[in-house]
Amino acid sequence: MGAMFGRREVLAGLGATGLGAIWPLAAPAAAERVVRTLDARVVRRRLLGRDVALWLYGGRLPGPPLVLREGQTLELRFTNRLPEPTNLHFHGLRIPPTGRADNIFLEIPPGESFTYEWTAPVGEAGTYWYHPHRHGLIATQMWRGLAGGLVVLGPHELDPQSPLARADDRLVVLRDVALAGAELAPHAPRDWHKGKEGPWLLANGRVAPVLRARSRLVRLRLVNAANARSLRLARADGRPLVLAALDGHLLAAPQEVEELLLVPAQRADLLLAMTPTERVKLIARHYNRGVPTPRLHSSRVLEILPPPADAPAVPLPRVLAGHRPPPGPVMRRRTLTLAMFTLNGRPYRPGRVDIRAQAGTVERWRLVNVGTMDHSFHLHTWFFRPVSRNGRPWPFDCRLDTVNLRPGEVVEIDIPFVRETGRTVYHCHIAEHGDRGMMGTIEVGPALPWSAPVSTDAICAFPRRR
Ligand SMILES: [Cu+2]
């Protein structure tokens, strides 16, 4: 994949200040371990024509992409150079929520280092991301710039025969931003209620960047790393978007949609069949999430220029993940209500376990938004299969780790508690809401000796044909 596209190939877009925003992904060498260093630091960086103080991973906006192969172990030597504590959350990955892995209860004090270490699960290649998860400081740290993409590559990307391996593979981290004078706009009291938003949309740190396709098939791995802005994405030419994956997991087959609502923390992989003559523009339409939201100064997200005329044709794959068997029997049902700053009527309290579950079981959770604006639900460690929205079956089969609920909506999800055990959290992914208490603690105990095994693949049946 990326290795064949050697050089940086991005044109500056509106408001951009230099070249280089959306590079093709490069696979790491095939080795058992990948050792990387990363820091979080305060730096001044050119943004929207100003030198703005930002908090950045590796001094970059977004943070440097972490790219691994399935089965590779990442040793990430992380140093906190911020004036306050922080930590890392590896969003969407089914890795241990404990120890040196995705342990969000860790706190790394200013000036100290910590080495994270975990193995990218085999069979779960996809688009993920990382961001801080120190409770109470998540929203301000993310708003100041701390977020980066994380990609796990698998057979689809590494087998040269696969169409996806011949796609021009690009990681695009999206977020919005607002300046106040020459600095990043600080949180105002009302931002904690609404969620902090800004009128400029950045794709890999730039407004409306332009890139030239290197292949007739472009794979855009979109990450919504905004604190609160939901992105209603579409093609400017009105043609449908072709979805390949959601929240890191390939769909059974490519799925055409008119537009795509990508709420904070969600990811979507799009496939774009390019012709040698047509440009493709991606736009963000206005979305009403139940609170007044600043309109974007430009609806342009990014633009892709056609590939060179001699770029070989790459067919759009007809099958991606293929058929997956239906989930195991639901063994337990729960209801979770979401409202401003509470889940099931109570705010987060550190140390209190709100839900106890068991590995090896499937649970069906009924999520109910009893509030007056959109809220989202994100569960760490275990992804889920959405079953229904307001009683209607989910339109196609997928796995998610974050799902949006409009006011009054009811969403049912099936969660197979596969493999991992330990204590972690679930929360609203409007970052301000999570910090203010829309979060709970779940502890998953080991499988009981008599419980039936739950298959990793057993959670997503092939979409119903209608
Ligand atoms: Cu919320």
Boltz pocket constraint, residues with backbone or C-beta under 6 A from the ligand:
constraints:
  - pocket:
      binder: B
      contacts: [[A, 374], [A, 375], [A, 376], [A, 428], [A, 429], [A, 430], [A, 433], [A, 434], [A, 438]]
      max_distance: 6.0
